[in-house]
């Protein structure tokens, strides 16, 4: 970000362009609008993410994250901006996961999927539109993230990753998200994360039901959920309605946010199972 003098000058410009707004409590705080942050980025030759980071360090909240403050605090938001997350699969789960992580302000995202949109994706996949059928999911992810939060540094790849490439792609990330649609790939991702020493957040859906857990390196994790291996789960029979992947994706993102910020308690060695048909939420110990 240049010399210490330039960093000080940037902080002064941020403070000069900031406004006052109600914070999470009764006191007002300084906030920086997206328009002002974009102006500063152009002036300084910096990325928008670098300006947002400098603003937080100067105790000026980028206005786009103002409603995160009461939950995450200043340091929590800064930790998100300084973190990287890899999302494997950009379908019903992954597209929503990517969107929510971008809106939360995770600074670096890796998005991986080798598939292209088909008409039967339209019922549930956020990235799928009637005008982009046949196009690559990774390309749609790049377009969407740039539109939602251009401060996010995104690496979107059209690829069917194997265990080796998963490890390479997730290197440097603090966590990975399993939004895949087959059991072998899920198990490969768990192993890749074990080798990298990072946690993996798993989510799966089937009709009205879904499940979420977080696997830390060395945990048995998915080997307990899928002891027989196999190819796919029962979702091919039960279907994938829109509400279930949206709900499971939101729970996966909550897990990621806890991992990155240190807030709350992750679902380590526990499985959260949900069934919206019967309004059932069950937490089961995995051992």
C-alpha positions in Angstrom: 0.0 0.0 0.0 3.0 2.3 -0.4 5.1 4.1 2.2 4.1 4.7 5.7 3.6 8.4 4.8 1.2 7.4 2.0 -0.7 5.1 4.3 -1.1 8.0 6.7 -2.3 10.2 3.9 -4.8 7.6 2.8 -6.2 7.4 6.4 -6.6 11.1 6.4 -8.4 11.0 3.1 -10.7 8.3 4.4 -11.5 10.3 7.5 -12.1 13.4 5.4 -14.6 11.6 3.1 -16.3 9.6 5.9 -19.7 10.4 7.3 -21.4 9.8 10.6 -24.0 7.2 11.0 -25.7 5.2 13.9 -23.6 2.2 14.8 -24.7 -1.0 16.5 -25.4 0.9 19.8 -26.5 4.4 20.6 -23.3 6.1 19.5 -22.6 7.3 16.0 -19.6 6.0 14.1 -17.7 7.0 11.0 -18.7 5.2 7.8 -17.3 5.3 4.2 -19.7 5.1 1.3 -19.0 2.8 -1.7 -18.8 5.9 -3.9 -16.1 7.5 -1.7 -14.2 4.2 -1.4 -14.2 3.8 -5.2 -13.0 7.3 -5.6 -10.1 6.7 -3.2 -9.2 3.5 -5.0 -8.9 5.3 -8.3 -6.9 8.2 -6.7 -4.5 5.9 -4.9 -4.2 3.2 -7.6 -5.4 0.6 -5.0 -8.0 -2.1 -5.1 -11.4 -1.4 -3.5 -10.6 -4.1 -1.0 -7.4 -2.4 0.0 -9.3 0.8 0.6 -11.9 -1.0 2.7 -9.2 -2.6 4.8 -7.5 0.7 5.4 -10.8 2.2 6.4 -11.4 -0.5 9.0 -7.9 0.0 10.3 -8.7 3.7 10.7 -11.9 2.8 12.6 -14.1 3.8 9.7 -16.7 1.2 8.7 -17.4 0.7 5.0 -21.1 1.5 4.9 -21.9 -1.7 3.0 -20.8 -3.7 6.1 -22.6 -1.4 8.6 -25.3 -4.0 9.4 -22.6 -6.6 10.1 -21.1 -4.6 12.9 -23.4 -5.6 15.8 -22.7 -9.3 15.0 -19.1 -9.3 13.9 -17.5 -6.2 15.5 -14.7 -4.3 14.0 -12.1 -7.0 14.3 -14.5 -9.7 12.9 -15.2 -7.6 9.8 -11.5 -7.0 9.3 -10.8 -10.8 9.7 -13.3 -11.5 6.9 -11.6 -9.0 4.6 -8.2 -10.6 5.3 -9.4 -14.2 4.7 -9.7 -16.4 1.7 -12.3 -19.2 1.2 -12.6 -21.8 -1.6 -16.0 -22.9 -2.7 -16.2 -26.1 -4.7 -19.4 -26.5 -6.7 -21.5 -23.6 -7.9 -24.9 -25.1 -8.2 -27.9 -24.7 -5.8 -25.6 -24.7 -2.7 -22.4 -23.1 -4.1 -24.0 -20.2 -5.9 -25.8 -19.1 -2.8 -22.8 -19.7 -0.6 -20.6 -17.6 -2.9 -23.2 -14.8 -2.9 -23.5 -14.6 0.9 -19.7 -14.8 1.4 -19.3 -11.9 -1.0 -22.0 -9.9 0.7 -20.4 -10.5 4.1 -17.1 -9.2 2.9 -14.8 -12.2 2.7 -11.8 -10.7 0.9 -10.7 -13.5 -1.4 -12.8 -16.2 -2.9 -12.0 -19.2 -5.1 -14.9 -20.6 -7.0 -14.6 -23.9 -8.8 -17.1 -25.7 -11.1 -16.7 -27.4 -14.5 -20.4 -27.6 -15.3 -22.6 -25.4 -17.5 -26.2 -24.3 -16.8 -29.1 -26.4 -18.0 -32.8 -25.6 -17.9 -33.4 -27.8 -14.8 -31.1 -25.6 -12.8 -33.5 -22.7 -13.0 -35.7 -23.9 -10.1 -33.0 -23.3 -7.4 -29.6 -22.1 -8.6 -29.0 -18.4 -7.9 -26.5 -18.0 -10.7 -28.7 -19.7 -13.3 -30.9 -17.4 -15.5 -33.0 -18.0 -18.5 -30.6 -15.9 -20.6 -27.4 -17.8 -19.6 -28.4 -21.4 -20.2 -25.4 -23.3 -21.6 -22.9 -20.9 -20.2 -20.2 -21.8 -17.6 -21.2 -21.6 -14.0 -17.7 -20.2 -13.1 -18.2 -17.3 -15.6 -21.6 -16.5 -14.1 -20.0 -16.6 -10.6 -17.4 -14.1 -11.6 -20.1 -11.8 -13.1 -22.3 -12.0 -10.1 -19.6 -11.4 -7.4 -18.3 -8.4 -9.3 -21.8 -7.0 -9.4 -22.5 -7.7 -5.8 -19.2 -6.7 -4.2 -16.4 -5.6 -6.5 -14.1 -5.3 -3.4 -13.9 -9.1 -3.4 -10.9 -10.7 -5.1 -12.4 -13.7 -7.0 -10.6 -16.5 -8.8 -13.3 -18.4 -10.7 -12.3 -21.6 -12.5 -14.2 -23.8 -15.0 -12.8 -27.1 -13.9 -13.8 -30.5 -12.5 -11.3 -30.7 -9.7 -9.7 -33.8 -8.3 -8.0 -34.2 -5.0 -4.7 -32.9 -6.2 -6.2 -29.8 -7.9 -8.5 -29.2 -4.9 -5.5 -29.0 -2.7 -3.7 -26.6 -5.1 -6.8 -24.4 -5.5 -7.6 -24.2 -1.8 -3.9 -23.4 -0.8 -3.7 -20.1 1.0 -7.4 -20.2 2.0 -8.5 -20.4 5.6 -11.4 -22.7 4.9 -13.1 -24.6 2.0 -16.8 -25.2 1.4 -18.2 -28.5 0.1 -21.1 -27.6 -2.3 -20.4 -30.6 -4.5 -23.0 -33.1 -5.9 -21.3 -36.4 -5.5 -19.8 -38.5 -2.7 -16.3 -39.3 -4.2 -15.6 -35.6 -4.8 -16.7 -34.7 -1.2 -14.3 -37.3 0.2 -11.5 -36.0 -2.0 -12.1 -32.5 -0.8 -12.0 -33.6 2.8 -8.6 -35.2 2.2 -7.3 -32.2 0.4 -8.3 -30.0 3.3 -6.6 -32.4 5.7 -3.4 -32.1 3.8 -3.7 -28.3 3.8 -4.6 -28.2 7.5 -7.8 -26.2 7.0 -11.4 -26.9 8.0 -14.0 -27.9 5.4 -17.7 -27.0 5.8 -20.0 -29.7 4.3 -23.5 -29.3 3.2 -25.9 -31.6 1.4 -29.6 -31.5 0.4 -32.3 -34.0 -0.5 -35.9 -32.8 -1.0 -37.1 -31.1 2.1 -34.1 -32.2 4.1 -30.5 -31.1 4.4 -27.4 -31.5 6.6 -24.4 -29.4 7.6 -21.2 -30.2 9.5 -17.7 -28.8 9.8 -14.7 -31.1 9.4 -11.4 -30.2 10.9 -8.2 -31.8 9.7 -7.9 -35.3 11.2 -11.6 -35.6 12.0 -13.4 -38.6 10.6 -16.1 -36.3 9.2 -17.6 -37.6 6.0 -16.2 -41.1 6.4 -18.8 -41.5 9.1 -21.6 -40.0 7.0 -20.8 -42.0 3.9 -19.1 -45.3 5.1 -20.2 -47.2 2.1 -18.9 -44.6 -0.4 -21.1 -44.6 -3.5 -21.7 -42.0 -6.0 -24.6 -39.7 -5.2 -27.0 -39.4 -2.3 -30.8 -39.7 -2.4 -31.4 -36.3 -3.9 -31.8 -37.9 -7.3 -34.9 -39.5 -6.0 -36.2 -36.8 -3.6 -35.4 -33.8 -5.9 -33.9 -30.4 -5.1 -36.6 -27.7 -4.4 -35.4 -24.1 -4.1 -35.8 -23.5 -0.4 -33.7 -26.4 0.9 -30.4 -25.4 -0.8 -30.9 -21.8 0.2 -31.3 -22.8 3.8 -28.4 -25.2 3.9 -26.2 -22.7 2.1 -27.0 -20.1 4.7 -26.0 -22.5 7.5 -22.7 -23.3 5.6 -21.9 -19.6 5.4 -22.7 -19.2 9.1 -20.1 -21.9 9.8 -17.5 -20.2 7.6 -18.0 -16.9 9.3 -17.6 -18.5 12.7 -14.4 -20.2 11.5 -12.9 -16.9 10.1 -13.8 -14.6 13.0 -13.5 -17.0 15.9 -17.0 -16.2 17.0 -19.5 -18.9 18.1 -19.0 -22.6 18.1 -18.6 -24.5 14.8 -20.4 -27.8 14.1 -17.2 -29.8 14.7 -17.9 -33.6 15.1 -21.6 -32.7 15.1 -24.2 -33.0 12.3 -27.1 -30.6 12.0 -29.9 -32.3 10.2 -33.0 -30.5 9.1 -36.3 -31.4 7.6 -38.6 -28.5 6.7 -41.5 -30.8 5.8 -41.8 -31.8 9.5 -40.1 -28.7 10.9 -37.4 -30.9 12.5 -33.9 -29.7 13.4 -31.7 -32.3 15.0 -28.1 -32.1 16.3 -26.2 -35.4 16.3 -22.8 -36.2 17.7 -20.5 -37.8 15.2 -18.2 -40.4 16.8 
